[in-house]
Amino acid sequence: MAPSKKDGDSVPVFEMKGGSALVCDAPDNQTLETYLDPGEWENLDPVAKEGFTLHDQRDMQRMGKNIVALDCYLVGTIVQALIVINNESYAASSWQATLLIFASVIGIGIFNIFGVKHLPFAEGVFVVLHFFAFFPIIIVILVLAPKTTASNVFLKFTENGSGWPSTAWATLVGQVSAMFSVLGSDSVAHMAEEVEDAGSVVPRSMVWSFMINIPFTFGMVISYLYCITSLDDALADPTGYPFIYVFRQATGSRAGTTGMTVVILLLLIMITISAMASTSRQTFAFARDNGLPFSSWIGAVSALPE
């Protein structure tokens, strides 16, 4: 699929296999029907026929935030934390963490390039593991870990030495990072071009992701708050992760802590695979609209040999 221009057109299009055309750019008042072949127009989602101009299409392609870098950082540093758990003589250093982060980027990138056909299977495994791993981990920490009081969980507020002038300021700033746990719901919007009946499937997926995951998230937060008996000790944990501190307090063993941490790591790897797939589609769509440097190279797609 290579960029070209149709006779009489003033906008670049992609000539696709079979003679169809996908528009890169067009006047904002033009609709998709102007440029699609009759057969494509008849098969198009009714929502796109009635409501969307090409300007709307470009806006949707640019939605969302790129969390791939942060996910890869978490994968790399949690791997390093596993080394700390199992080797007391190991002194974690920043350059080693950086190499592990690079390794996670490369590994997840290789899967998205060469294992893309297995992405639906990976997503299915993720959903199953996400659901069935939640309850064992929560039950273990609630049953075995030492507990703080309900007043500390619900009534004690502190800015934890962050340096902000008040607890209110610290709360407003801190909630931004807490929102990270629900950022992924818009990822499906970036994959809309590959979804059948996207006009209904995509918004339903986004809504259900909130409806299902928010109760789980709230329950997880409350459970962890009860299990953090010393905030200073949790923040000073040698792994750098307070959740691993809670695992160690609950299990009292390296094997138990390692096993529970590996479950979290596997879930995070699967999340990062999905996030990278979503980001790659978003990047391609933006390049297709000439919105990135080297767009002609990034947005070019070659047909597979038959």
Secondary structure, 3 states (H helix, E strand, C coil): CEEECCCCCCCCEEECCCCCEEECCCCCCCEHHHCCCHHHHHHCCHHHHHHCEHHHHHHHHCCCCCCHHHHHHHHHHHHHHHHHHHCCCCCCCHHHHHHHHHHHHHHHHHHHHHCHHHHHHHHHHHHHHHHHHHHHHHHHHHHHCCCCCHHHHHCCCCCCCCCCCCHHHHHHHHHHHHHHHHHHHHHHHHCHHHCCCHHHHHHHHHHHHHHHHHHHHHHHHHHHHHHCCCHHHHHCCCCCCHHHHHHHHHHCCHHHHHHHHHHHHHHHHHHHHHHHHHHHHHHHHHHHCCCCCCHHHHCCCCCCCC
